[in-house]
C-alpha cells in the first residue's frame, strides 16, 4: 500500500508542478512580486496537502506565537523538500536563499526565477556570501523575510549539521531577528527517496534571536537548540 500511496503522490506532484511552472511563466511577468509569490505559493501548499491525503502524513506546528513581525531571517534545519514548501506559504512575504542550479529546471525553475530569489553559486563561498548580504539587504529593506538553510545540504533524519554564518550575518547587519525552526520531516519524506511514510511531521518554532552581536555565536546557539529540540521530538515519537 505504501508504494501505491507514494506513486499517487508523485503523480499529482509532478503534474501539478509542471502546470504551476507553466502558469507561472505565462502569468507572473504581468504581476508584481507580491502577487507572484501569492500565485506560485499555491503549488507548495497543494503539494503538502496532497502529501497528507495520499500518504497519510499530518503536520503539527508548535510555537506560532514566537513569529515576530516581518522582516526576519528564518533558519530551519534541512532534511528534504517538505520544509522548503512549508516555509514558502507559511511565512509571507519571503525570499529564499538557494543554489542557482534550481533556476535552470524547465518551467518550474523559470517560474521560481520570477520570484527573485537570492540565487548563489555554492562553489564560490566568498562571492556567494557577498551576494547573499547585498541582495538580502535589499529584500529586507522592502519588507521581505529571508529563508536560509544554514546547514547548506540536506541531512539524514535525526541529524543536525554545522550551521553556516551567512543568514545570521545578514540578520546582524540589518538588525532583524533570526527565527529558528526545527522539524522531523525526513522521518516521513526522506530526501532523495521514493517512498513516503505515514506519520506526523512536527515543526517547532523557537523564540526569535534578537540583537545579534556575533553571527558565529548566534549560529552555534541555533544549531545547539535545533539539535536538542530534534532529539526531544524523536523521544516524543518513541
Secondary structure, DSSP 4 states (H G I P E B T S, - for coil): -HHHHHHHHHHHHHHHHHHHHHHHHHHGGGS-HHHHHHHHHHHHHHHHHHHHHHH-EEEEEE-GGGPPSSP-EEEE---SSHHHHHHHHHSSSEEEEEEGGGGGSTTHHHHHHTTT-EEE-TTSHHHHHHHHHHHHHHHHHTT-EEE--TT-S---TT---PPPSHHHHHHHHHT--EEEEEE-GGGTS-TT-S----EEEEEEEPPPB-S-S-HHHHHHHHHHHHHHHHHHHHHHH-
